[in-house]
Amino acid sequence: MSDIHAVTDAEFESVVLKADGPVLVDFWAAWCGPCRMIAPIVEQLHGELGDKVTVMKMDIDENPATPMSLGIMSIPTVIIIKDGKAADRTVGYRPNMKGDLKAKLEALIGV
């Protein structure tokens, strides 16, 4: 999981909701096969946009409160949060997911 920060329920508000710029949060679990398919995509986005976008992961088994409060019903779910609100939500794995997420992030940071 490279140097992507694992965010917890306790710090979600201060680290994600009150962040200055956009934050991409990958909600996942160790037993989830599609989550493992998304992990390299999230790491690539972190490598390409990490200086402009904060990228984090949250293990839903260890941190159930935040996913429940956000209405996450299935994983993987990737949420882009800007100004304390969900700007975009992607559920499941799909082809060209990296391109879609990168375009949405770049639109939010004005690239």
N, C-alpha and C positions, 0 to 999 in steps of 0.2 A: 504494500500500500504506500509506496514511496514516501514523500513528505507531506501528504495530504492530512490535514488535521482531522481527527475523529472528534466530533462535537457530541456533547452529552445533553441530556434534558436540563441539567442544572445550569449550563452555560449557554443554552440555545438563544435565549432572549438577548443577553449581553453581547454575544459573539456574532450571531447571525442577524437578528432583527434590528439591532442598533448599529450594524456595520455601515461604513461610509459609502461603499459601492455595492455593486451586485454580488450576490453570494449564490453559488450553485451548491446545493446539498443533495448528495446521493444517499437515499434511504435504502438500506440493504440488510441482508442477514447471511450468515456463513453457510446456511443450508440451501440458499437460493441459487440455482443454476444460472438463470438469466442475469442475476446480480453480478456473477463472475464474468459474464460476457460484457457487461457495461463497464466494469472496473477499468479496463485498459483505455476505454474512450474517455472516461473521467480523468484518468491520469494524463492522457494526451492533451486534453483541454487545459488542465492545470499547467502543463509544460508550456503550452503556446500562449495562454492568456493569464498565467499566474500573477503577473505584476499588475494587471488591471482588474482582475476578478478574483474573489476569494473562493476557493473550492474546498468543500468539506464532505465528510461521510458520517452517517449516523447509523449505527447498528440498532435496528428496531427491537431486537430481543433484549438488549441491555438497557435501552432507553425507550420504553413504550409510551410515555406520556406525550411527548412532542408529536410523534406520528398520529396518535389518537386525536390530539387537538387540531391537527391539520387535516383530519379526515382521510388519512392514507389507508386504503382498504386492501391494496395489493402492492407487492414489490417485484421488481425494482421500481421506485418512483424517484424521479429527479425533479426538484423544484428550484427554480431561479427566484431568489428573493431580492427585491430592491425597495429601499425605503420602508422596510418592515412589513412589506406585503408580498404575497406570491405574484410574480410577474408572469410566470409560465410554469406549467406542470406537464411532465412527460411520464406516462405509466407504461412499463414494459420495455422490452428491447425491440428495436426495429432497424431495418437497413437504413443507412445514411443518418443514423441518429447523431453522429458526431457533427456532420455538416449542419443539421437542423439546430442543434444546441449552440454551436459556434456562431451561427448567423443571429440567433436570438440574443446571445450575450454581446456580440459586437454591436447590435442595434442599441442595446441598453447603455453601452459605454461610449457610443458615438464614434465607432471606427469606420 
